[in-house]
Amino acid sequence: MMDKKPYADYIVTQWLLDSQPIVDFISKQTIPVHVGITGPMKISSLIKFANIVGAKNSINFLKSNFSKALDLLKPKDPNDLIGKVKSHTDYFHIYTFGGLKETNKWLKENNYV
């Protein structure tokens, strides 16, 4: 990543579960960081999406650790993570995991669009 830094205008992250590591990362950067968050989704949508993209190991984990998977993969409300990170960046992007309708509804309800 250091080799690319002179050519970058911004950084895009994967989706996050815990805000503190990304806040620490952002504090060390000199260019904007676009933080990835998961949109609101049903677990059935996540499993369907994982099947489509071929994430069989992830699906097997979800099936055998359903309650743990819910805690790990789905924030209670995307606004929780946004609230913890927004004082460090103005840039977010959303991973819908196939839940485009739910994400669109959530965006409208929260006046993000």
Secondary structure, 3 states (H helix, E strand, C coil): CCCCHHHCCCEEEEECCCHHHHHHHHHCCCCCEEEEEECCCCHHHHHHHHHHHCCHHHHHHHHHCHHHHHHHHCCCCHHHHHHHHCCCCCEEEEECCCCHHHHHHHHHHCCCC
